[in-house]
Amino acid sequence: MSLREGWEMVIGLEVHTELKTRTKMFCSCENVFGAEPNTKVCPVCLGLPGSLPVLNARAVELAMAIGTALHSRISPSTFHRKNYFYPDMPKDFQISQYDLPINVGGYLDLPDGTQVRIERAHLEEDTGKSTHLGSTGRIHGAERSLVDYNRSGVPLVEIVSGPDMRTSAQARLYASELRGILIATGASDGRMEEGSMRIDANVSVHRPDEPFGTRCEIKNLNSLRSLTRAIDFEAERQLALIEEGGVVRQETRHWDENLGATSTMRSKEEAEDYRYFREPDLVDLAPDAAWQERVRDALGPMPAQRRSALLGHVVEATTAQRDFVDVVVDLGFDDYVMAAVEAGADAGLALARAANELAANAESVANLSRDAFVSALQMEQAGEISPTQAKQVLSELLAHGGDPREIAAAHGFEQLSSDSLGDAVAAVIEASPEEWSRYKDGDDKLAQYFIGQVMKLTKGQANGKAVVAELQDRR
Amino acid sequence: MRRATDVAADVRSGQSSAIAETTQALEAIGARNEELNVFIHLDEDDALAQARAIDEHVARREDPGVLAGVPLALKDNLCRRGELTTAGSRILSGWRPPYSATVVERVLAAGAICMGKTNMDEFAMGSSTETSYYGPTRNPLDPSRVPGGSSGGSSAAVAAQMTPLALGSDTGGSIRQPAALCGLIGVKPTYGLVSRYGLIAFSSSLDQIGPFATNVADAALLLEVIAGYDPRDSTSLAIDAPSYAEHLEEGVAGLRVGLVRELVEGADEEVEAAVARARGVLEGAGASVVEISIPECRLGLSAYYLIAPAEASSNLARFDGVRYGLRVDAEDVSAMNEATRTLGFGAEVKRRIMLGTYALSAGYYDAYYGQALKVRTQMIAAFRSAYEKVDLLLGATAPSVAFRFGEKTSNPLAMYLSDVFTIPTNLSGDAAISVPFGRGEGDLPIGVQLLGPGLSEARLFAAARVLEEAS
């Protein structure tokens, strides 16, 4: 959505991503989602008196990988304490990076051609998770509050963009592109529904030829849908306020998914003074050039490169095929497509199968080997099995793996010999004399009719091209 | 009192036993603990069980460790698994840590017997052990006076001959000053030499754990046991465990010593005189002593009382009633936090939390905390440049002998001045040792202080030996 004529949104995003490390940021507790509450804890991540943090080198590596992918400058950095009271934060301060973050600057190119600046991408620790029982669902007015510290100390990277987006759709595109990059770097699983990627949106409105308006920050948006809706609501709210002659006040706002509205959390005056100071329990962080190089060398291609690599194999891609490419890269199935293309399969076919059949069962794709995918496509392309049969073979491969030829054989797909195809075609011709004579007279469009009839008769086992060849022979 | 080195030798050889030594220590504690209030958490059965285990090692001819059977006192801010650890505060009442500090693991592995937890100023904030929730500790040498602080319980334990050894922590002088006031050796090791893992933090960038002993050799032995790299403390120096015993008798011949004007000025005359006599002894042993000035020392106290409270305000935030220790129920979480902290913290702790919070606040940071960091940087540079000219520095440890109860409690600044000579070493991160040298008013001991650059502990011990021999 965009604002009415003469007005423009200005959007900047702060994206928090949990890092996919084996252990937490400052201790050796397992970093895992969904465990029994308070079972992945130790003196360090519970902040017990006397405990001390020790930095996880893998978290640093993943942060550098993110920075490298976003064209940031990896810089000598320090850790600070951000002090505030909250029950799910065991030390009552969060270890974060402040004036000297590990990744400085950078940019992200959106598929629509916009370049969004990255201001910084810094390391920090996650807090525990609170559940407030009571009608409000928030800490104020809660009857009881329960805290799970399993998440406490999970490593995070916060990626701060410039105020470079102008519509909610563009913000969504940025979040989705960034998510793809985070997955590609191996830094994150990108699971927004599990909270491993959370977004704060800074939104303001202005007339394009005037300075930026006062911004409000909407906290904790945890789906792309909420992101879009919250930004649209907030921009409209601000615009309505301005048009009524009011003033937008800088504040932090809460998004209510059910109400579809934002509301004030705290105003600028109420903003906490975090009393940042250098974390004396940690030493400075300055990854040497060799380490940075190892991270850079280990980095695979990013989604944008992978999309163009795939599109490079399609001559004059259709809109549908471009969408297929987006889906395939998003789900990380490009290696299937590339394997098929390298083995001589048609890129368009490979994309369609990957974006439809594989995507439909994305969670069980581990059952499907690259070789099996390639063979199934080759069988389809060679006319050994029909498209319908190919889809069925793929679906079974996804369900329990196996060899496509054996699956096809088990269903009798391959057994439609030329004799039985010939019998089927003959039977159909006999049953449709009128159509047959028109076809013989040169009405090629009727080929589709005959294919359909043969398919019906053979229960989909026939191959369309073979049917046409058979018809041509008899014409 | 017998030396720790002798006790360990006798237990190792079978001449004595850990049980006998532990029983004797328990008797000594029993005799005076009520009067002096030294140990605030004691577990006799546990001490005896540790002793029996050591004796079994000896019986099986296994190495029971260099501190075999030596009774040792732990300051109450050192975590020991399953044992009460309260940092002298009400807010941690009843807390038993599920883990042990690295130093505790190391002394136990060396065969020492952890007798219990000693009294301290609450969260180590004080110079007299008067701010403890558990009441003051009395100086065993004159029970009408303080033992110093904040590690006053640990110094009193050794001075009352309850244990030959004790561990304390030194953030601004909390080992050296009570050592001076109780007539003991007390060491503030180089920052990073001893792991802080399991030490309840007061000011993380200043805190160091160190030994109390009646003699230099015992202090050196205990420091050897606890020093050395620990991967659980990121500020731990990546060095091998040092060996001090072999250097103890190296003397001071040929060493250059700087007598620091700022580390005696304002001290009582008898203290200044003791430092002058110490100078004479060092010269007699072949050192050349020159008077030098390090004017930055005068700024130490001000910088310290911004940096330490600032860090403390953050370190002590976790005592919020949510997870452990005291909780005072109230209508909601923030009211509960407030009620818990109001009741759980004493006046001095509250004063420092407020001071530190203020120093870090937006709009004040640059003028206070930021300025203090600059002073600290200057202090580090000043000492580094002094150590380019001399090998060691000499000064007083405390301005006076042990003072009387209540003498300074009504005037925080007077109390803070007790640490004016010790604070600069914490700010610079270097090493220092307090050595008893002569007596003053009331026949009470005077401590002189030897200071050295980072990791100069062996040299400091050798110089302390020279003073020890002469006193």
Interface residues (C-beta under 8 A of the other chain):
Chain A: P43 L46 G47 L48 P49 G50 S51 L52 P53 V54 L55 R81 N83 F85 P87 P90 K91 D92 F93 I139 H140 A142 S145 V147 D273 R275 Y276 F277 P280 D281 L282 V283
Chain B: N77 L78 C79 T85 A87 L92 W95 P97 P98 Y99 A101 R196 Y197 G198 L199 I200 A201 S203 S204 S205 P231 R232 D233 S234 T235 A310 E311 S313 S314 A317 R318 F319 D320 V322 R323 Y324 D332 V333 S334 N337 T357 L360 S361 A362 Y365 Y369
